[in-house]
């Protein structure tokens, strides 16, 4: 009966028409076109950047020890006597390379990526791509293969520059890695597993990742595999913002986390390599560490910002400038130091012989120290310090109530340890032991006040005994740290 009702028929037609329209929007061509417009299209970027991306192939002659070479020859002779086939030790000269005297030597091959910085043939890549290579070959997208010369490689930043003899080459456009945003679309071009000019895409997952020695890296979810190293990380404007360098993997292959060197840092390194073949960095002579929120609040610093100095190397620029163990460096030439990695990077940018101003927080106050930087030599290492002898009179209460037994240092011990004062821990029980103190530790300060004698130490402990937390500046061997002593626990 409803079917014969004109009103019902009209409403049904309207409903069916609306349903059909909805299905068209959901399933039809216009919906797919709208979705396609929202997704990124990398084709134009690939066309623009791709020609400047190169494949890098390396070869390294395997140096066989003399004894092993003789053993191999004896084995080959034995096989010949029995009429058995002799393995061919030659693995072939590098493609495009001229034969040499050691042409029959085994060859280890490597593959990576790079990109052209200048039309006259300077190519940027990773240091680990060309490390140890006897020959480097660059293959362009037009299939030309050119022998390259290594201009310089810096292992600490993992940046290298090679040069091919050519002109009029396509070049990449360098962007600003500082302006890159988390969540931004990016792509990589490289030669994973030797598959040249492979394009992968994803987003920036994080910035300022402290996985490198000096440089804060860009984390992405772009698929990076062996052979991608040295290739460019490119934004949607066709600008190179990084060099694909590392992956996090438990299998050896891509697992969703990749890292790239920020292009700004890489270019600075590349400029030094082109100018002098190596990178010269400043040397301060300290062992910095991050500072915890609890320690920052206990010493009066407030927020956990800065790099706490655990050790000052004897004779270093830091010692000459008056830097002490326990200082918290908060600025270098006015630039904020948030963590230990920042201090290392800022110091590295100061040229040897130049002066830098360190702002340090010491005993509850800020002060500026001017340091003259030396040249960084990785072979320099901190020496081990002497442990003082326990031959002085022991102190007693009120430190004994905290489980501490201390003694003064002799003048000879202070000279040997290069300290102005402090008391030695001869025993630690109760609250002192729970805080991590142990025999042989040297207490330099209590609640930001230097201590030079047992009497002074006991007086300062007496003042602080009712506090919830007492902060002690403690030296163990050559390492200085803050120990938080909680009397009530």
Order of alpha helices (4+ residues) and beta strands (2+ residues): alpha-alpha-alpha-beta-alpha-beta-beta-alpha-beta-beta-beta-beta-beta-beta-beta-beta-beta-beta-alpha-beta-beta-alpha-beta-alpha-beta-beta-alpha-beta-beta-beta-beta-alpha-beta-alpha-beta-beta-alpha-beta-beta
